[in-house]
Amino acid sequence: MLNILTTPSNKNEPDATTAFDIHLKLKASKSHWSYYFAAQPHQKNAKYELCTNFVGVISFALYEKIDNGFVLVDFFEDIKDACPDAIKILDEHPEAKAAILGSMFHARNQ
């Protein structure tokens, strides 16, 4: 599990530094994204998987391959809402970040 320390940005958030917990985010949002899925043969060399849901509001999920499966790093509708680990991965893979930004731009300008 990925733990990220984040500092609250406004007074509605807890005063203390809190750890990002994908399990809590999944539960609170009642999201359709899976926490884990098994890697398939065509993904044997993949380190990450970026999934996009185009039904309704466009949303994204970023998974990291750990052993024989993919574990959810974060999911979001806007890249600004991604956790620091997801942002770091996307910064290291500008083609994935560009795909997200392009989809967001297209959705906002329809």
HELIX and SHEET records of a PDB file:
HELIX    1   1 ILE A   22  SER A   29  1                                   8    
HELIX    2   2 PRO A   41  GLN A   43  5                                   3    
HELIX    3   3 ILE A   79  ASP A   81  5                                   3    
HELIX    4   4 PRO A   84  GLU A   92  1                                   9    
HELIX    5   5 PRO A   94  ARG A  108  1                                  15    
SHEET    1   A 2 ILE A   4  THR A   6  0                                        
SHEET    2   A 2 THR A  18  PHE A  20 -1                                        
SHEET    1   B 4 TYR A  36  ALA A  38  0                                        
SHEET    2   B 4 GLY A  69  PHE A  76 -1                                        
SHEET    3   B 4 SER A  59  ILE A  66 -1                                        
SHEET    4   B 4 TYR A  48  ASN A  53 -1                                        
END                                                                             
